Every structure is written in structure tokens, then in C-alpha cells.
Amino acid sequence: MRTLALASFLCAACHGGSSSTSGFGGGAAASATAGAPEPPGMTTSTSTGEPTTSATSSEASSSSSSSTSTSTTSTPLGVKFDLGAPPDLGAPVGCKSGELEFSYIWISNSPEGTVSKIDTKTRTEVARYRTGPEGGPDPSRTSVNLRGDVAVVNRAGSITKIFARHADCVDHDGSGTIDTSTGAGDVLGWGADECVVWNTPLQPAARPAAWTSGTQTVDGDGCTTHVDPEVWTSAPDGLGNATVYLLRGDDGTIVASTMLPGVDGGFGVYGGAVDANNDFWGAAWSTGPLVHVRKDDLTYEIIQVPDPTQSFFTVYGFTVDHAGRPWVGGQNTLQRYDPTTATWTQAVLPADYTSLSRGMQEDAKGHLWVAALAQGILRVDTDSATFVELIDSSALVNLHYPAGISVDVDGQVWMVDTDANGAHVVDPDTHAVQFVGGLNGPYTYSDMTGWALKNVVGAPEG
């Protein structure tokens, strides 16, 4: 079993950020300096079988408060559709003109300021995009909506949307073709890739991203689709509070925001996800609290996170399961919050589980997969909160530094490995493992495929 000392984790977590200017083509720009980020050609191999701030946040008991709404505009590249290029998001599902099956995972290459778009079926990288202005946007969290488009949050202080389908990209220069990346080796300069839609400035040290499902509708062919999704994000204000933002998905305009007093941890809200109501849930790094922001009116709850193991790392990994229950991972622990009863449940884990529970996501069978720093991949039943298995270094032969977990359209489990510069892809039934390499300091630990959103809102296909 490969072991990693917590001290090594802390050291690797202390890479510095850099300054960045956000904005497209003559639009309003904002300058931001990055906070301390987390630890930081496609190749495959197959086998079978952060932070510099150590202050803890103020923890509050559950409370509710009104919010403040704001409206500000980002700098979009414009919108134009139906350029004739075939969509690249997979085969139609259910209806001939319904939503397409999304089969991509989007993984941030934090040190180089890019995000990789990887075909989960072929395990090949099909595009790589800059995520912010030249000079170090420092991308981290990625969130995929029900159309397959991605929102990428840059730690330097901005959020960027990228189209998944070439048919949606915009021919800004009128050349008759879409100028865009076709792989890891042809990353275009900032503002040159016509599949990058908009970039909205945020405060430095921004972290979470979580799309809403949008409005469900039925098109002329009787096919179910979702329109007008919005995206949640958050950033600290440097005064010990966090601001949660709701942005319009089409152009990145901030349509509403609310300030959460005392939610800090050095990075504000660290991980985030939505429930079936499209409410935002998140948790502050290290000690909490857990937060809940209601989409309808932006009122909120601030909920203390228990510390069962008396560890500084009570909070790291985060997700919301199919029943709308937030899960919080910490050092040697994993716990679930039930909003209907306002109670916490500690997952029953084996005595030799000594990992920091980082990125996590539930699959279609109700199993939660967790990136276990030091040990591999943890599997837990979400309803009973009991241990199922631990897939360790005997199977994950290239295991170095587990970060994020996501489930793809075929139910395969992807675990991003920062120091291995790639991802381990595990078949949950056979335990066959493939390593997909060629990345650069990948860190992403959020809804990289869009499966978590689809799982929690129960979105129909076609």
C-alpha cells in the first residue's frame, strides 16, 4: 500500500498563484491576483484486477437570512448557432432531435491554465482550451450542464464557459470555419478559440462551480430538453465571508448574489453542488460550515459540521447524492447531512481507513466513490452509509496523489491523480483499470462529466 504523509500533502498544497486580467474583446476587464491554490499528448495504459492559510472559519449554528441581489455583465463573445458543423457530443438519446448523450470529462490542467476535454468512450483528449487571460488563470473546478457545456472556475478570480458542441460555437471572424482546439497540442491563445463563450471576473480564490438543470421543456418533436441553465459559483471577500453568485448561463451575467457571514476557511465555499430544487449546497475548507442557498429567494442556512475525529481537516471533499443529501469528506472520516431531519450520519468505515476524503461522486447504483488521499478509491453505499470496498495501489499501479472523482455516461469511475498527470479509470464491476495520461498537474474535483447534476435532478433523456 502506498502511503502519503499529511505533511507531504500540506507542502504540495502550497503552490502560489499569479495575477490575471479577465474579459474578452474590448469588454470590461477586472484585475485579480490568485490566492494559494491546491496541490497541483494523451497516453493510456491498462491493468486489470492546499492551502497556505491555516485559519479556521467561524462555525455557526443553523440560521436563515435574507440575501442581496445584484446584476452585472460579463464580456461574452456573442451567440450564433447552427453553423452546419456536426455536433460532437455523442449519439442522440431517445428522440431524434432530443438532448445528446454527453460523453466527455473536463479536467483542469492547473499549472498551464488550460482545461482538457476528454472523450470518455475512446479515452482520448479531443481539445484543450485556455480558461482565462494569459499569465496564469489557475483553473480548478469544472461543472458540466445537461447540454454538455462546461463552466471552469479559475482560482485567480474568474469563471469561463466553453461549448461542448461545435455546432454551438461562433464564427467571430467570418472565416467560414470554427477556430478551435482539436487536441492537446494546438491550444489557441486567449480569446482566439471560438468555442470559448464568456469569462466573468470574480474575487481571487474563487472555487466551486455548479450548474442548475435549467427549465425542462418539450420541443416540437416531443423530446424533453432543458433550456436557460444558470451556474452557481462563490468567492471569499477577504474579510472572513463568502459571496455566492448565480450567473446566467448564456452570457455569464451575474443575476443574483448573497453574502454568507463568517464562511471563510481561507477560500470561502470550497466545494459546491446543487439539489433537485437547484439550490446551492457547499462547504468551507478545513472545518466548515456547510451552507445551503435557496435558488428561489437566495435565503440561506449556515450549518455546523461535526468534527468526529478532532482533525483540522474536517471538510475537503463534497457532493450531493440522489436524495439531496450533502456529503462531506475529511481526514479519516466521511459524513452525510440529511436536510429533512437536520441530522448528520457518520459513514461506517474500516479502522484502517486513514485517508483524507477528497473528490467524490455517486453512481447510478447509489454508491459513493471517493478519492482517498494516500490509499486509492473508497466506495460507500449512500443509503446505509456503510463501507463497500477500497480499491488501493495494488490495482491503481500509477497511484500518486488522488484528487477528484467523477462518473461518466457509461458508469465508469474516473479519479484524477495530480502528481501522476492523468486519471485512473475504473470499471466498477470488473475492477479493470486504465490510466489516461498526458495531463499537466490536474486537480479538478467537481462534477467533471455532468453526471452528478443529472443524477440529483433526475433529468430524463430525450
Secondary structure, DSSP 8 states (H G I E B T S, - for coil): -----HHHHHHHTT----EEEE-STTS--EEEE----------EEEE----S---------S-EE--B---B-----------S----S-SB-SSTTS-B---EEEEEEGGGTEEEEEETTTTEEEEEEE-SSTT---EEEEEE-TTS-EEEEETTTEEEEE-S-GGGS--TT-SSS-----STT----TTT-TTEEEEEE--TT---EEE---EEEE-TTS-EEEES-EEEEEEE-SSS-EEEEEEETTT--EEEEEEETT--TTTSEEEEEE-TT--EEEEETBT--EEEE-TTT--EEEE----TT--S-SB--EEE-TTS-EEEEEBTEEEEEETTTTEEEE-B--TT---EEEEEEE-TTSEEEEEEETTEEEEEETTTTEEEEEE-TTT-TT-S-EEEEEE-TTS-EEEEETTTTEEEEE-TTT--EEEE---SSB---S-SSSHHHHHHHT----
